[in-house]
Amino acid sequence: MPAPYRDLGLSPQAPRCSVSCVRVELQVDGASPSKRKVFPPAHGYVDLRKQPQAFQLVPAAEANPALGRFLEIVNGAESLFATFGATAGEAAAQPGAAPAAFGSSVTLVFADPTLNHQRDRYEHLAVQLSGLLLREPAEALTCELAVAGCEFPSESRPGHCLRISLLARGETPDHARVRWGLGLARVQQALLYCSRQIRLKLREVD
């Protein structure tokens, strides 16, 4: 597996589609229950829904302000989501691609626990996000959206989560990091749009 995919957990076997140099990959993770993620994590978890400014306590956000802003907003009042497991950093270059790469990975669940147990809800979210991101003009960006199993100990009931991995390439590390920051802002905007649409549908059901 090429180094950037290995480092960031991206899957080169996932279906791909491209528009204006933007590539979005969708994947449904079939990991066994023993390998599922757990929310909230047992160690190092910061509840950004309750403490929005605490994103500075997330090491990857402290080192990368663009990720800090992303976490603050995606965990904010306008959003339906709660994030965990955020990472960011330089990635190894891929043969034949730009020499520098920078990427991140963030996993999210719905802040309302009752929304986390339907895989169809997460798959619909991933498809909606991919459609929005593919409309965005950008250069050398790859975004993987992976629906995965997730355990929720407080509810004694399994559910799901969505991992968003973003990789940007550039001629220099700074160039790749700038592209990544712009791409992350696009993901943030798409997530807020999806939140508004989901809220409208939930109100219609009520």
N, C-alpha and C positions, 0 to 999 in steps of 0.2 A: 504494500500500500504506500503511495507517495507520502513523503514526510508531512506536508501540511494537513492532509486528511487524518493521518495518525495522531498528530499533536493536538488537533482540535476536535477529534471524534467525528469527522465528516465521513460520509460513505460514498466512495466513487461508484458503487453499484446502484445508487439511488437514481430514480428517473430524473432527467434534466430537461430543462427548456430554457432558451435564451432569447432575450430581447435587448438590443442596444448594449451588449456586453454585460448585462446583468444575468446571473445564473441563479435560479432557485431550485433547490432539491427538496423533495418531500419524501418522508420515510415514516413507516410505522414500525417501531421497535418491538420485536417479539421476544425480548429478554425473559428469562425464567424469573419466577417470583423472588428467588434469592438474590437476583441482581437488580431488582427494581430500586428506583430512588425512593427516598423517604422524606415526607414533609410533615412538620418541619424537621430538618436534619438534627441529629443528636448533638453535633458539635459545631460551634462557630456560626450559628444562625443568628442573623440580625433581623428582627421584625420591622421592616421598613413601612408597613402599613400603619403601625402604631407610632413609629418614630422616624418620620421621613428624613430628617436631617442626619440620621445615624448612618447614612450610606458611607460616610467617611470612615466608618469602622470596618468596612469591607475592603480588604487589602488591595484587590484589583481596582476598585473604584478610587481609592486614595492615590494610587499611582497613575490613574488614567481619568482625568476630569470628565471626559466625554461619557465614560461609563457611569460615573457618579451622577451626572445629570440624567442619564437614561434611567437609572434605578430610582432616583427621586421622583421622576414624573410617572413612570410606569407603575409605581407603588402608590401614587397619589390619588386624590379624591375623584379625579376624572376617569380613573382606570378601574377595571374590574379585577385586576390581576395582583398577585403577590409573587415576588421573585426569590430565588435562592440559587446557590451554586454558581455565582458569577465569577468568571475568570477572563483574563485578557493578557496578551503578550505577543512578542514577535514569534513568527513561525518560520520553519525552514523553507527555503525556496524550492519550487518544483521545477524539474528539468523542462526547458522550453518555455517557461513563464518568466515574468518579471523577477529580477534578482532578490527583491525584498518582499516580505509578507507580514501582515499584522492581523490578528484575529481575536475573537472573543466568543464566549459561550455563556448563555444565561438560561436557566430553567424557570418556568413559571407555572403557576396553578391559578385557579379562580379563587379570589379572596373569600367568596361565599362557599363554604364547604359543600353545600348541597349541589353545586354545579360540577363537581370534580369526578363524578362516577360514571359518566356517559362518554364512551370513547367517540361516539358520533359527534358530540359537541366539540371535542378537540380536533377531530379530523376536519370538520367544517371550518373551524378557526384557522387551521393550517392552510386549507385551500383558499380561504378568503384573503389571508395574509399574502400568500404567494401571488394571487392575482393583483393585489395592490402593488407589491414590490416590483413585479415584472413591468409595470407601467412606468416605473421611475427610470429616468436616464441616469446612467452611472457608468463608471469604468472599472473593470477588473474586480468586480465584487461577486462573491459566492455566498449565498445564504442558505443554510440547511434548516429545515423545519422538521423536527422529529417528534412524533407522538409516542410517548413511552408509558409503561406501567409505573404506578407510584403508590406507595403504601402510606396510609394516613392513620397512624397509631391511635390518635385521640378518638377516631370514629370506628376503629376495629373493622374497617371496610376498605378494600382496595379501590383504587381509582386510576387517574391518568394525569399526565403533565405534558408540557410542550417545551422541548429544548430548542433554542434558537442559536445557531452557530453562524457567525459572520466572519468571512475572511476577505481581506483586501490585499491587492498586490500593487507594487510600485517600483520605480527605478531606484529609490533609496528608502531606508527605514522610515524617515520622516514623511516621505511621499505616501508610503503605504499606510502609515498611521493617520494621515489627514484623510485619505480616502475611506478608511475604516470609520472615522468619526462622522463623516458625511453619511455613510451608509447606515450607521447606527441611528442617526437622527431620522432617517427615512423609516427604519423599522419602528421607532418610537411613534412616529406619526400614524403609521399603519395600525399599530396596536390600539391607539386611542380611538381611531375611526372604528375599528372592530368593536371596541367597548361600547361606543355609542349605539351601534347597530344591534348588538346583543341586548342592551338595556331596552331598546324599543321593542324588540321581540318579546322579552320577558314581561313587559307591561301589557302587551297585547294578550298574552296568555292569562295574566291576572284578571 
